[in-house]
Amino acid sequence: MSTTPPPPRFRYRLLAVMLLAGLLPLVLLGVVAHVALERMLSVSVAPVEAVLDEVSSDLEKRGLSRDSLDEVRLHLAQAELTRRALVRRVPMFIAVLVFVSGGVLAVAAMLLGRTLTRPVTVLTEGMWAYARGDLTVRLPVSEPPRDEFEFLLGQFNRMGQELVAQRERLKSAEQIAAWQDVARALAHELKNPLTAMKLSLARLQRADTGSPADALRVSESVALLQEEVELLMRMTQSFSTFARLPAPRFQDVPLRPLLSEICVLYAQTSPVPVELLPGPEVSLQADPDGLRRLFGNLVKNAAEASAEGSVPVRVSAEPVEGGGVRVSVADGGNGIPSVLEGAALTRGLFSTKPEGSGLGLPISQKITHEHGGSLRLEPAPGGGTLARVELPLRPPSTPVTTTS
């Protein structure tokens, strides 16, 4: 991508507009002042001198003194010299005044233009960073924003946060898709050999043996092999199920009744009570079967991680700011060492349970991603694990499909 800075046309246009807006009135004012002063200074003292000559002649005829008239003549001569000097200097004075004022106005326009275009420059730098792939850049902005520019910068920061979240969701989607391909291949490659092994074991179990000791050894070996084959068959079925998860069918789902149903179901086999904490009723656009699988996996994991006599498994649902819902599942087990979210939930297919396939979290992550939400596992404050699922009230860019 090109890193050439954008042409400063906006700044130049802003400077030109500000200069024209300031200089035109200033020039017009100078022209008007020049014309007015020129007219005012064009008044001559010649008529007054003619009157003084007549008065002087009259005084001379009467034999009176003309000293006062001579003094008046002197003042008039000085006034005339002053007027002529002003006539010569006023245009130059006005021109200098307009020139200095224009210079001051130009400097003020440049400073003001730079101040007004600084947010645009900051926004451009942020866009360059995003274009390079650095979505961690945040532009300086005060809260609450002081003007429209700061509001725009704040919206840019929020766009960056949303891009980071979308990038993480895309990463998770790509990894889930990759695991689905692996699961599909494993299910296909393991199913046929395991079926043949199971049939062979059945024939071997029915075969006659020469002595009771041989029969016992064969029976024990066959039983052990059958257990292992059954485990592999279950894992193969899990892989096949994961690879063929159905597309979600969105409809209006009251959340609390669905969570209550899941808690009642898993409380029957859990070594500890499973409680749904009180809270407000929330309805959202979701796939009910997907939510049952998602929250069923989380509650089942929490129940199996809890030792008998430990704290109950607690499930809660509450609205979140911005129009969504957060479902939390807390257990009293050994907990996890660090936070798991995003791609980390599908980084490896593993299970610590004897009959587990390691697909519970990837399946839950896939369902959460299809609903436009996020799944996060973290160490609980009092011990154990806290699973948090945040879902929007309506998945983004997803048409609503209602079922009859």
C-alpha positions as CSV (number, residue, x, y, z in Angstrom):
1,M,0.0,0.0,0.0
2,S,1.2,3.5,-0.8
3,T,2.3,5.6,2.2
4,T,2.4,8.9,0.2
5,P,0.7,11.6,2.3
6,P,-2.6,13.0,0.9
7,P,-2.4,16.3,-0.9
8,P,-3.1,19.2,1.4
9,R,-5.8,20.6,-0.8
10,F,-8.3,20.9,2.0
11,R,-5.9,22.9,4.1
12,Y,-5.1,25.2,1.2
13,R,-8.8,25.7,0.3
14,L,-9.6,26.5,4.0
15,L,-6.7,29.0,4.1
16,A,-7.9,30.6,0.8
17,V,-11.4,30.9,2.1
18,M,-10.3,32.4,5.4
19,L,-8.0,34.9,3.7
20,L,-10.7,35.9,1.2
21,A,-13.3,36.2,4.0
22,G,-10.9,38.5,5.9
23,L,-9.1,40.4,3.2
24,L,-12.0,41.4,1.1
25,P,-13.8,43.4,3.9
26,L,-10.4,44.8,4.9
27,V,-9.6,46.1,1.4
28,L,-13.1,47.5,1.0
29,L,-12.8,49.2,4.3
30,G,-9.5,50.7,3.2
31,V,-10.9,52.0,-0.1
32,V,-13.9,53.5,1.7
33,A,-11.6,55.2,4.3
34,H,-9.3,56.5,1.6
35,V,-12.2,58.0,-0.4
36,A,-13.7,59.6,2.7
37,L,-10.4,61.0,3.9
38,E,-9.6,62.2,0.4
39,R,-12.9,64.1,0.2
40,M,-12.5,65.5,3.7
41,L,-8.9,66.7,3.0
42,S,-9.8,68.2,-0.4
43,V,-11.5,71.2,1.3
44,S,-9.3,74.2,0.5
45,V,-8.7,77.3,2.6
46,A,-8.7,79.6,-0.5
47,P,-12.3,80.9,0.1
48,V,-11.3,81.8,3.7
49,E,-8.3,83.7,2.5
50,A,-10.5,85.6,0.1
51,V,-12.7,86.6,2.9
52,L,-9.7,87.6,5.0
53,D,-8.5,89.8,2.2
54,E,-11.8,91.6,2.1
55,V,-11.8,92.1,5.9
56,S,-8.2,93.3,5.7
57,S,-9.0,95.9,3.1
58,D,-12.0,97.1,5.1
59,L,-9.8,97.4,8.3
60,E,-7.2,99.3,6.3
61,K,-9.8,101.7,5.1
62,R,-10.9,102.3,8.6
63,G,-7.4,102.6,9.9
64,L,-7.7,99.7,12.3
65,S,-4.9,97.2,13.2
66,R,-4.5,94.0,11.1
67,D,-2.3,92.1,13.6
68,S,-5.1,89.6,14.5
69,L,-5.7,88.9,10.8
70,D,-2.1,88.3,10.2
71,E,-2.1,85.7,13.0
72,V,-5.2,84.1,11.5
73,R,-3.5,84.0,8.1
74,L,-0.5,82.2,9.7
75,H,-2.7,79.5,11.2
76,L,-4.5,79.0,7.9
77,A,-1.2,78.6,6.1
78,Q,-0.1,76.0,8.6
79,A,-3.5,74.2,8.2
80,E,-3.0,74.2,4.5
81,L,0.5,72.8,4.7
82,T,-0.9,70.1,7.1
83,R,-3.7,69.2,4.7
84,R,-1.4,68.9,1.8
85,A,0.9,66.7,3.8
86,L,-2.0,64.5,4.8
87,V,-3.2,64.3,1.2
88,R,0.2,62.9,0.2
89,R,0.6,60.5,3.2
90,V,-2.9,59.1,3.8
91,P,-2.9,56.7,0.8
92,M,0.5,55.3,1.9
93,F,-0.7,55.0,5.5
94,I,-3.9,53.2,4.5
95,A,-1.9,50.8,2.2
96,V,0.6,50.0,5.0
97,L,-2.3,49.5,7.4
98,V,-4.1,47.1,4.9
99,F,-0.8,45.3,4.3
100,V,0.0,44.8,8.0
101,S,-3.5,43.7,8.8
102,G,-3.5,41.3,5.8
103,G,-0.2,39.8,7.1
104,V,-1.6,39.4,10.6
105,L,-4.8,37.9,9.2
106,A,-2.8,35.4,7.0
107,V,-0.8,34.2,10.0
108,A,-4.0,33.8,12.1
109,A,-5.6,32.0,9.2
110,M,-2.7,29.6,8.9
111,L,-2.7,28.9,12.7
112,L,-6.5,28.4,12.7
113,G,-6.4,26.3,9.6
114,R,-3.7,24.0,11.1
115,T,-5.8,23.7,14.3
116,L,-8.9,22.8,12.3
117,T,-7.1,20.3,10.1
118,R,-5.2,18.6,12.9
119,P,-8.0,16.1,13.7
120,V,-8.1,15.2,10.0
121,T,-4.3,14.6,10.1
122,V,-4.7,12.4,13.2
123,L,-7.6,10.5,11.6
124,T,-5.5,10.0,8.4
125,E,-2.6,8.6,10.5
126,G,-5.0,6.2,12.2
127,M,-6.3,5.0,8.8
128,W,-2.8,4.3,7.7
129,A,-2.2,2.2,10.8
130,Y,-5.3,0.2,10.1
131,A,-4.4,-0.2,6.5
132,R,-1.1,-1.7,7.6
133,G,-3.0,-4.2,9.8
134,D,-2.3,-2.5,13.2
135,L,-5.8,-2.4,14.7
136,T,-4.4,-1.6,18.2
137,V,-4.0,2.1,17.4
138,R,-6.4,4.3,19.3
139,L,-6.7,8.1,18.6
140,P,-6.6,10.6,21.5
141,V,-10.1,11.8,22.3
142,S,-11.7,13.2,25.4
143,E,-14.8,11.8,27.0
144,P,-17.4,13.2,26.4
145,P,-16.2,14.6,23.0
146,R,-15.9,18.3,22.9
147,D,-16.9,18.8,19.3
148,E,-17.8,17.0,16.1
149,F,-14.2,16.2,15.2
150,E,-13.6,14.4,18.6
151,F,-16.9,12.6,18.1
152,L,-15.6,11.4,14.8
153,L,-12.3,10.2,16.4
154,G,-14.3,8.4,19.1
155,Q,-16.3,6.6,16.4
156,F,-13.1,5.7,14.6
157,N,-11.8,4.1,17.9
158,R,-15.0,2.2,18.3
159,M,-14.7,1.0,14.7
160,G,-11.2,-0.3,15.5
161,Q,-12.5,-2.2,18.5
162,E,-15.2,-3.8,16.4
163,L,-12.6,-4.7,13.7
164,V,-10.5,-6.4,16.3
165,A,-13.5,-8.4,17.5
166,Q,-14.4,-9.3,14.0
167,R,-10.8,-10.4,13.3
168,E,-10.9,-12.7,16.4
169,R,-14.3,-14.1,15.3
170,L,-12.9,-14.7,11.8
171,K,-9.9,-16.5,13.3
172,S,-12.2,-18.7,15.3
173,A,-14.4,-19.4,12.3
174,E,-11.4,-20.4,10.2
175,Q,-10.0,-22.7,12.9
176,I,-13.4,-24.3,13.5
177,A,-13.7,-24.9,9.8
178,A,-10.3,-26.5,9.8
179,W,-11.2,-28.8,12.7
180,Q,-14.4,-29.7,10.9
181,D,-12.4,-30.8,7.9
182,V,-10.1,-32.9,10.2
183,A,-13.0,-34.4,12.0
184,R,-14.7,-35.3,8.8
185,A,-11.6,-37.0,7.5
186,L,-11.0,-38.8,10.8
187,A,-14.6,-40.0,10.9
188,H,-14.4,-41.3,7.4
189,E,-11.0,-43.0,7.8
190,L,-11.7,-44.6,11.2
191,K,-15.3,-45.8,10.7
192,N,-14.7,-48.6,8.3
193,P,-11.6,-50.2,10.1
194,L,-13.4,-49.9,13.5
195,T,-16.5,-51.6,12.1
196,A,-14.4,-54.5,10.8
197,M,-12.6,-54.8,14.1
198,K,-15.8,-54.9,16.0
199,L,-17.2,-57.7,13.7
200,S,-14.0,-59.7,14.1
201,L,-14.1,-59.4,17.9
202,A,-17.7,-60.6,17.9
203,R,-16.6,-63.7,15.8
204,L,-13.7,-64.3,18.1
205,Q,-15.9,-64.1,21.2
206,R,-18.1,-66.8,19.7
207,A,-15.2,-69.1,18.8
208,D,-14.6,-72.3,20.9
209,T,-11.4,-72.5,23.0
210,G,-9.5,-75.6,24.0
211,S,-9.4,-75.1,27.8
212,P,-11.1,-73.0,30.5
213,A,-7.9,-70.9,31.0
214,D,-7.6,-70.1,27.3
215,A,-11.3,-69.2,27.2
216,L,-10.9,-66.8,30.2
217,R,-7.9,-65.1,28.6
218,V,-9.6,-64.8,25.3
219,S,-12.8,-63.5,27.0
220,E,-10.8,-60.9,29.0
221,S,-8.9,-59.8,25.9
222,V,-12.0,-59.5,23.8
223,A,-13.8,-57.5,26.5
224,L,-10.8,-55.1,26.7
225,L,-10.7,-54.7,23.0
226,Q,-14.4,-54.2,22.8
227,E,-14.2,-51.4,25.3
228,E,-11.5,-49.7,23.3
229,V,-13.3,-50.1,20.1
230,E,-16.5,-48.7,21.7
231,L,-14.5,-45.7,22.8
232,L,-13.1,-45.2,19.3
233,M,-16.6,-45.6,17.8
234,R,-18.0,-42.9,20.2
235,M,-15.1,-40.6,19.3
236,T,-15.7,-41.3,15.6
237,Q,-19.4,-40.5,16.0
238,S,-18.5,-37.3,17.8
239,F,-16.2,-36.3,15.0
240,S,-18.9,-37.0,12.5
241,T,-21.4,-35.0,14.5
242,F,-19.0,-32.1,14.8
243,A,-18.4,-32.1,11.0
244,R,-22.1,-32.2,10.2
245,L,-23.5,-29.7,12.7
246,P,-26.7,-28.4,11.2
247,A,-27.1,-24.8,10.1
248,P,-28.9,-22.7,12.8
249,R,-32.6,-21.8,12.5
250,F,-33.2,-18.5,14.2
251,Q,-36.4,-17.7,16.0
252,D,-37.6,-15.9,19.2
253,V,-36.3,-17.8,22.2
254,P,-37.1,-17.0,25.8
255,L,-33.8,-17.7,27.5
256,R,-34.6,-18.4,31.1
257,P,-37.0,-21.3,30.5
258,L,-34.4,-22.9,28.2
259,L,-31.7,-22.5,30.9
260,S,-34.0,-23.8,33.5
261,E,-34.7,-26.9,31.4
262,I,-30.9,-27.5,31.0
263,C,-30.3,-27.1,34.7
264,V,-33.0,-29.6,35.7
265,L,-31.7,-32.1,33.1
266,Y,-28.1,-32.1,34.3
267,A,-28.9,-31.7,38.0
268,Q,-30.1,-35.4,37.9
269,T,-26.6,-36.7,37.2
270,S,-24.5,-34.0,38.7
271,P,-22.6,-34.7,42.0
272,V,-23.5,-31.2,43.1
273,P,-26.7,-29.1,42.7
274,V,-27.2,-27.1,39.5
275,E,-28.8,-23.7,40.3
276,L,-30.3,-21.1,37.9
277,L,-29.9,-17.8,39.7
278,P,-32.9,-15.3,39.6
279,G,-32.8,-12.5,37.1
280,P,-34.8,-10.7,34.4
281,E,-36.4,-12.5,31.5
282,V,-34.6,-12.0,28.2
283,S,-35.7,-13.1,24.7
284,L,-33.4,-13.2,21.8
285,Q,-33.3,-14.3,18.2
286,A,-31.4,-17.7,18.3
287,D,-31.4,-21.3,17.4
288,P,-33.0,-23.1,20.4
289,D,-31.3,-26.5,19.6
290,G,-28.0,-24.8,19.2
291,L,-28.4,-23.0,22.6
292,R,-29.4,-26.2,24.3
293,R,-26.2,-27.9,22.9
294,L,-24.1,-24.8,23.8
295,F,-25.3,-24.3,27.4
296,G,-25.7,-28.1,27.9
297,N,-22.0,-28.6,27.1
298,L,-21.0,-25.8,29.5
299,V,-23.2,-27.0,32.4
300,K,-22.2,-30.6,31.8
301,N,-18.5,-29.7,31.9
302,A,-19.0,-27.6,35.1
303,A,-20.9,-30.5,36.7
304,E,-18.3,-33.1,35.8
305,A,-15.5,-30.8,37.0
306,S,-17.1,-30.3,40.4
307,A,-16.3,-32.7,43.2
308,E,-19.1,-34.1,45.4
309,G,-19.7,-31.7,48.3
310,S,-18.3,-28.7,46.5
311,V,-20.2,-25.5,45.8
312,P,-23.1,-25.8,43.4
313,V,-22.9,-25.1,39.7
314,R,-24.5,-21.7,39.3
315,V,-26.0,-20.4,36.1
316,S,-27.0,-16.8,35.6
317,A,-28.3,-14.7,32.7
318,E,-28.3,-10.9,32.7
319,P,-28.7,-8.1,30.0
320,V,-25.5,-6.3,29.0
321,E,-25.0,-2.7,27.8
322,G,-25.5,-2.2,24.1
323,G,-28.4,-4.7,23.7
324,G,-27.2,-8.2,24.5
325,V,-27.3,-10.9,27.1
326,R,-24.5,-12.6,29.2
327,V,-24.9,-16.1,30.5
328,S,-22.4,-17.3,33.1
329,V,-21.7,-20.8,34.3
330,A,-19.6,-21.1,37.4
331,D,-18.3,-24.3,39.1
332,G,-16.2,-25.3,42.1
333,G,-13.7,-27.5,40.4
334,N,-9.9,-27.2,40.1
335,G,-10.3,-24.4,37.6
336,I,-8.0,-23.4,34.7
337,P,-4.7,-21.7,34.9
338,S,-5.4,-18.8,32.5
339,V,-8.1,-17.3,30.3
340,L,-9.2,-19.2,27.3
341,E,-11.1,-17.4,24.5
342,G,-11.3,-17.0,20.7
343,A,-9.0,-19.3,18.8
344,A,-7.5,-20.8,22.0
345,L,-10.8,-22.7,22.6
346,T,-10.2,-24.7,19.4
347,R,-6.4,-24.9,19.4
348,G,-6.4,-28.6,20.3
349,L,-8.9,-31.4,20.5
350,F,-8.3,-32.9,23.9
351,S,-10.3,-34.2,26.8
352,T,-9.3,-35.0,30.4
353,K,-12.4,-37.3,30.8
354,P,-12.2,-41.0,30.1
355,E,-15.1,-40.9,27.6
356,G,-14.6,-37.4,26.3
357,S,-13.8,-36.6,22.7
358,G,-12.4,-33.0,23.3
359,L,-15.1,-31.6,21.0
360,G,-17.3,-29.9,23.6
361,L,-15.6,-26.5,23.6
362,P,-15.1,-26.4,19.8
363,I,-18.8,-27.2,19.3
364,S,-19.7,-24.5,21.8
365,Q,-17.4,-22.0,20.2
366,K,-18.9,-22.7,16.8
367,I,-22.5,-22.2,18.0
368,T,-21.5,-19.0,19.8
369,H,-19.8,-17.7,16.6
370,E,-22.8,-18.5,14.5
371,H,-24.9,-16.4,16.9
372,G,-22.5,-13.5,16.6
373,G,-21.4,-13.8,20.3
374,S,-18.3,-14.6,22.3
375,L,-17.2,-17.4,24.6
376,R,-14.7,-16.9,27.4
377,L,-13.4,-19.3,30.1
378,E,-11.5,-17.8,33.0
379,P,-10.5,-18.7,36.5
380,A,-13.3,-18.0,39.0
381,P,-12.5,-15.5,41.8
382,G,-13.2,-18.1,44.6
383,G,-11.7,-21.1,42.7
384,G,-13.1,-23.2,39.8
385,T,-13.9,-22.0,36.3
386,L,-16.2,-19.3,35.1
387,A,-17.6,-19.7,31.6
388,R,-19.1,-16.5,30.1
389,V,-21.2,-16.4,26.9
390,E,-22.2,-13.0,25.5
391,L,-24.9,-13.1,22.7
392,P,-26.5,-10.2,20.8
393,L,-30.3,-10.1,20.9
394,R,-30.2,-10.7,17.2
395,P,-27.3,-12.2,15.2
396,P,-25.8,-9.6,12.9
397,S,-26.5,-9.9,9.1
398,T,-28.5,-13.1,9.6
399,P,-32.0,-13.5,8.3
400,V,-34.6,-14.6,10.9
401,T,-36.1,-18.0,10.2
402,T,-39.2,-19.0,12.1
403,T,-40.4,-22.5,12.5
404,S,-43.9,-23.6,12.6
